Amino acid sequence: MVAVASLLLAPLPGPGWGTFLVGLIIIAGELLIFARFLDWAEMKLREPARRAKAVWVSLPAAIRLLIGIVVPVCGTVLGIWALLSVFRWLM
């Protein structure tokens, strides 16, 4: 239930994707197919994550700060836009 609810709320600002992954981890404790999926996903994402970390560390501190501010602001604006679109559609 946690995974499904989080998946539905993922476009909104907040921990949508994080709680979705937590929900999958909870399910993986009970179902082997989800456990195998998470193992497969970890293996596929490990190398891109290492490369992304190397690029992130090589960036100047000012650029990292700018990214750290712009990304959450854009996510918040997108979430507000999505909510307003849904409310407009409902009315």
Secondary structure, 3 states (H helix, E strand, C coil): CHHHHHHHHCCCCCCHHHHHHHHHHHHHCCCHHHHHHHHHHHHHHHHHHHHHHHHHHHCCHHHHHHHHHHHHHHHHHHHHHHHHHHHHHHC
